[in-house]
Amino acid sequence: MIRQLLPSASSLASPESVEVFYLHPSDVHLRLNLVTSVDGAVEFDGLSGPLGVPADREAFAAIRAAADVVLVGAGTVRAEKYGPVKLSADRRSRREARGQSGVPRLAVVSGSGAFDGASPLFDSEDKVIVYTTDGQASRRGDLARVAEVVAAGVEEVDVPAAVADLRARGLGRILCEGGPTLFGALIGAGLVDELCVTVSPLLAGGGRLGFAKSAASTPVALSLEAVCEGDGALLLRYKVVGGP
């Protein structure tokens, strides 16, 4: 069970109550979601899964259910072996009642556009959107058969342009699930509204990857909006001060 501690104490005893906790009133909102160990690692042997606890997995599903689109970097897609976004029948029904599609769309940022078209990633209900460079987009006719390939940038993917394209499609509630390069690009461009951070009750040891390779020239100020606890983990919601 997840307990809300701040700003008020309450019990989030059902999947629906956790989902309501993560809903956001604005239809244009960009959220990062990540899990980290107490000593700051976001991966163990290259994967985030070993850091998770049941409360984090419940929050993960609820955060996805609130989003219009899940945005993720190619490295994370490959490391975590991404497949289609799947939600329970109850979550799908609640999304449809809110005027959303049954599941969030999936969008991937990839400078190379190098994917196997037979990957389960492309078994999604709606075509996966792949943002790649202008040159790679023109070369990846094979990928265009299973995905919507969008040219966004000359030498590297223009992340702000990708975000603008998603919003132009009506996919304004954007959830980014990593990795560090994409997180950093979004933070550096001043596009992030909120961070959802699970601090897992684990020590991962030194030499692990941190959550963002940020291009921000100065520290980015955050405001702690809510704190929950479940299975020994802290689930934190931070608002970016002065964010978009």
N, C-alpha and C positions, 0 to 999 in steps of 0.2 A: 504494500500500500504506500502511496505517496502522500506525504503531509505537507501542506503549505505552511511555512513559518512566518514569512513576511510577504506583503505588508500587513496581512492579518492571518491568524491561525485558522486553518480549516483542513478537512480531510478530503483528498481527491480519491474517492474510494472506487470509482468506476472509470472505465476507458472514456466514456463520454465527458465526465468531469475533467479529466486530464486534457482532453481535446479542447474543451471550452477555455481552460486556463491558457492555452497557447493560441487561441484565436486572436486576431488583431483587427481593430475596427477599420483601419485603412485598407483600401483595395490596391494601394501602391506601397509596398513594404519589402525590404530586402533583409533577410535574416541569415546569419551564419549559425550552424549547429555543429557542435563538436563535443567529444569526450576526452578528458585528460586525466592522467594520474595525478596524485597529490604532488609529485615532483616534476610535473610539467610535460610529460610525454603524451603524444597523441597517437602513438603506435607502439606495438610490441611485435618484433619480427616483421615489420612492415604492414601490420593489420591493426585496425582499431577494435575489432571484436573482442580480443582478450581483455580489454580495459572495461568492457561493459558489465553492468549488473542488470537484473530484471527491471528496476525502476527506470534506468536509462533507456532500455529497449521499449518500454511503454511510452516514455516521453518521445522517443524517436518516431514511433508510429503516429502519435498524436500531432507532432510538428509536421510530419509529411501530410497528414490529413488536412491541415490548415492551409497548405500551399497550393498555388496554381501550377507551379513548375518547380522541379528539382534540378538545380544547376550544379554540375560537378566537373572536375578536371579529368583529363584522360588518364593521368597516372593513377588517380584514385579508382577510376572505373576498372582499370586493369588489375591493380593490386587487390581490390575488394571483390573482383569478379561480379560486377554489377549485372543485374538482370532487370526485367520490367519492374516498375513500382507496383506493389500489390497492397491492397487494403481489404479489411474485412467487409462483409456485406453491410453491417451496421454503419461503419465509417463511410462507405460509399453512399448509403442512403442519406446520411446527414449532410454530406457534401452536395448531393443533388438537391436537397431541400434548401441549401444556401445558394443555389444557382451555379455551383461548380460542376465540372465534369466528374465522372465516377472516380477517377484517379488523377493525380497531378501528371502533367506531361514531363518528360525527361529531356534535358538539354545538356550537351557535353561540349566542353572547350578543348580543342585539340589542334595544336599547331601543325601536326603532320597529317591529321585525318586518317591515320593508319589503323584501321580496324578490320577485323574479319567480319564480312557481311553475314556469315552464318552464326555469329555470336548470339546467345540468348538475349543480350542487351537489346537487340532489334526486334524482339517478339512483343513489343509494347502495343497497347491498344491504339495509340496514336503514334505516328512516326516520330522517332527520336530526332531532335534537332541537333546537328553537329556544326558548331562554329569553328571554322578553320581559316587559314590564310587565303588570300585571293588566288595565289598560284596553286595551292593544293586543292582548292575547290574545283578548279577547272580540270584537274587531273583525276579526280576521284569519281568517275562515272559509275564505277562498280558500287561505291558506297551510296550513291544517289538512288540506286534501285531499292535500298532498304531504309534509307534515312533521308531527312531533309537537310541537305548540305548548304550552309550559308557562308558566303565569303565575308570575312570581317577582319580586315587588316592586311598589310602587305608582307612584312617580315615576321610578325607575330600577331596573335589574335588580339584585336582591339576589344578589351573586356567591356568598357563603357558602351561601345556600339552594340555588343551582344545584349547587354542589359536593356538598352533602349529598344532593340528589336523585340525582345520578349514583351516589354510593356506595350509596344505598338500592336502586338498580337492579342492584347487583353490579358496577358499572363503577368499581372502586376504583383502578386504575392509570391515573391521569389525566395526559395530556400536553397542556400548553397551548403553543400556537404563536404567541401574540400576539393583538393588538398591545399597544402600550405602556399603554393605559388598563386593559386586562384584566390584564396582568402586574402593574401597580401595585395594582389592587384585590386581587389574590390575595396579593401581598406585604404590603400594608397590613393584611389580615385575618389574617395569620399562618398561611396555609394551605399555603405552599410548603415542600416537603421538599428539593428539589434543583434546581439550575440546571445545564444542559448548555450551555456557551458555546463556540462556535467563533470564534476570533480569526483572521480571514482576513488574508493577507499583502497588504493593500491600504490605501491612504489615500483616503478618500472626500471629504475637504475639509470646510470649515466649513459650519454651517447645517443639518446633517443631523439626523434624528430619533434620540434616544437610546432605549434599550430599554424603560424603564418610567417611567410617571408615578405614582410611589409616594406613598401616603398614610401611609407609616410615619413615626411621630413621632421615631424615633431610628434611627441606622444599624443595618442588619441584618447581623449577623456571619455569615461564611461560613467553612467549613473546606474546603480543597482536598483532594479525595479521590483524584483521578487526573488524569494528563496524558498525552495522546497527540499525535502529530504525523503529518501527512500532507499532501503537496503544498504544504509551506511554511506550513500552517495549524496552530495549536494547538487541540486539542479538550480542553476543561477540564470537569471535573465537580466542582461545589461542593455540599457539604451545608450546609443552613441550620442554624446552631448554635442549639440549643434549639427547633428547628422542631416541627411537629405530630407 
